Amino acid sequence: MWEKNILLGQWLFVACCIAYLIWWCFAFRPGYAAPGVAKVLPFALTAIFGIAGLSFVIMGCQGAKDAAANAANSGGLHNIYIIGACAAAYMILLIVTNVVMHRQVTTELMLIVFWICMQLCIINTMHGGHWGMVAAIVLAILAIIAAAAGMICYLMYYNLEPMKGFYMGMVPLILFAAYGAGIAIYQMAT
């Protein structure tokens, strides 16, 4: 059952990214003034899908931990170490991007770190339950590459002309949705 919760959580995060992308298109397109409902509805769906996705991922990871406690071998790290490392990474990135690079802080930095944290916890949990070491490493590397690409877009956004920045803001959402769909499909196949 815990695997199904993780899978559902992953698909909900794909829906979250798609809703966020739609909201981005309405709310941030240069020279376009969208009606209020066109901004509010996708933003509300983003929040609903995101919170629901997180809830299912947490239930799945906790269910795997509980199942492992009843078994002899749990495999993988404890996810609390991943969460702690990601929290430390967020603080470092916050200081470096804001203080050193003078980049305005926005929620996207938190969302990028949150996304990679969630993906690494999913990979770690699935490795402990079903996936081999090679698959876990490859998926983790791909997730880190996607998060790094998201960070590059985050850092470049304010240095671009408005239309290029608008398109640059879409890249992380597309990458995260594609990665999430890919890992969900991989999970269904294994």
C-alpha atoms as one frame of an Amber mdcrd trajectory, in Angstrom:
protein
   0.000   0.000   0.000   2.829   2.419   0.770   4.099   2.133  -2.813   0.697
   3.237  -4.135   0.744   6.271  -1.842   4.167   7.304  -3.148   3.030   6.761
  -6.729  -0.140   8.806  -6.220   1.885  11.520  -4.500   4.275  11.647  -7.451
   1.402  11.978  -9.954  -0.161  14.707  -7.816   3.149  16.589  -7.943   3.135
  16.264 -11.738  -0.354  17.806 -11.691   0.971  20.478  -9.306   3.739  21.399
 -11.768   1.263  21.548 -14.648  -1.134  23.757 -12.664   1.804  25.958 -11.615
   2.865  26.226 -15.275  -0.649  27.304 -16.279  -0.686  29.852 -13.458   2.742
  31.119 -14.535   1.473  31.596 -18.104  -1.493  33.646 -16.925   0.163  35.589
 -14.118   3.619  36.382 -15.501   3.313  36.684 -19.272   4.736  40.117 -20.153
   2.159  42.478 -21.567  -0.768  40.212 -20.723  -3.340  40.978 -18.058  -5.249
  37.802 -17.282  -8.656  37.922 -15.599  -8.493  37.281 -11.876 -10.139  33.845
 -12.057  -7.551  32.742 -14.644  -4.876  33.464 -12.046  -6.672  32.260  -8.930
  -7.925  28.864 -10.148  -4.566  27.481 -11.377  -2.840  28.843  -8.262  -5.424
  27.167  -6.016  -5.017  23.896  -7.940  -1.243  24.191  -7.574  -1.621  24.397
  -3.805  -4.213  21.606  -3.609  -2.206  19.205  -5.781   1.030  20.092  -3.986
  -0.332  19.584  -0.480  -2.141  16.386  -1.471   0.987  15.079  -3.230   3.143
  15.792  -0.202   0.611  14.087   2.078   0.629  10.910  -0.006   4.432  10.877
  -0.299   4.771  11.255   3.481   2.204   8.496   4.078   4.039   6.269   1.607
   7.473   6.902   3.092   6.135   6.376   6.614   4.324   3.216   5.517   7.562
   1.878   4.051   9.375   2.688   7.288   6.695   0.907   9.311   6.820  -2.110
   6.986  10.621  -2.176   7.231  10.439  -2.069  11.015   8.497  -5.321  10.833
  11.083  -6.828   8.474  14.684  -7.714   9.167  16.262  -5.187   6.763  15.026
  -1.728   5.888  17.712  -0.719   3.361  18.360   2.907   2.478  19.069   5.826
   4.776  16.617   7.329   7.179  14.859  10.115   5.293  15.466  12.504   8.199
  19.115  12.723   7.092  18.034  13.738   3.581  15.604  16.298   4.993  18.309
  17.713   7.271  20.828  17.936   4.425  18.274  19.673   2.213  17.387  22.134
   4.980  21.086  22.960   5.367  21.431  23.279   1.570  18.482  25.690   1.534
  20.087  27.914   4.167  23.387  27.941   2.272  21.673  28.664  -1.063  19.572
  31.386   0.555  22.675  33.131   1.873  24.724  32.657  -1.299  21.994  33.723
  -3.722  20.741  36.658  -1.655  23.777  38.018   0.171  26.577  37.102  -2.213
  24.767  37.158  -5.584  22.186  39.831  -4.621  19.328  37.806  -6.102  15.902
  38.709  -4.741  14.584  35.843  -2.629  11.381  34.264  -3.926   9.471  31.128
  -3.009  10.923  29.344  -6.045  14.212  28.747  -4.203  12.344  26.998  -1.406
  10.262  25.032  -3.921  13.341  23.828  -5.822  14.997  22.589  -2.630  11.714
  21.135  -1.408  11.255  19.292  -4.721  14.726  17.720  -4.683  14.283  16.769
  -1.033  11.008  15.019  -1.798  12.465  13.225  -4.817  15.514  12.019  -2.880
  13.269  10.761  -0.067  11.131   8.893  -2.616  14.207   7.363  -4.258  15.646
   6.427  -0.889  12.378   4.845   0.221  11.924   2.940  -3.027  15.536   1.772
  -2.871  14.870   0.404   0.586  11.752  -1.302  -0.730  12.178  -2.258  -4.380
  14.797  -0.468  -6.452  18.387  -1.591  -6.756  21.404   0.567  -5.980  22.155
   1.396  -9.640  18.591   2.542 -10.326  18.554   4.636  -7.143  21.863   6.310
  -8.018  20.842   7.043 -11.626  17.480   8.471 -10.543  19.134  10.559  -7.820
  21.669  11.961 -10.306  18.873  12.845 -12.746  16.923  14.551  -9.943  19.998
  16.533  -8.896  20.597  17.590 -12.519  16.964  18.736 -12.812  17.246  20.677
  -9.540  20.548  22.241 -10.654  18.920  23.304 -13.932  16.080  24.802 -11.894
  18.614  26.740  -9.801  20.321  28.066 -12.927  16.966  29.283 -14.240  16.192
  30.810 -10.833  19.475  32.709 -10.863  19.154  33.879 -14.474  15.516  34.995
 -14.306  16.014  38.616 -13.202  18.940  39.155 -15.589  16.899  38.454 -18.709
  14.571  40.636 -20.707  10.941  40.041 -19.688   9.897  37.572 -22.405  13.065
  35.473 -22.093  12.644  35.501 -18.305   9.037  34.380 -18.732  10.146  31.364
 -20.761  13.088  30.689 -18.445  10.628  30.502 -15.536   8.823  27.651 -17.283
  11.883  25.426 -17.628  12.029  24.105 -14.031   8.298  23.344 -14.024   8.566
  21.399 -17.269  11.673  19.551 -16.052  10.121  18.675 -12.691   6.871  17.495
 -14.277   8.757  15.386 -16.840  11.017  13.890 -14.172   8.053  13.158 -11.894
   6.128  11.471 -14.706   9.214   9.486 -15.685   9.928   8.234 -12.186   6.227
   7.415 -11.653   6.192   5.395 -14.871   9.409   3.664 -13.777   7.816   2.861
 -10.427   4.753   1.368 -12.153   7.022  -0.771 -14.346   9.049  -2.201 -11.438
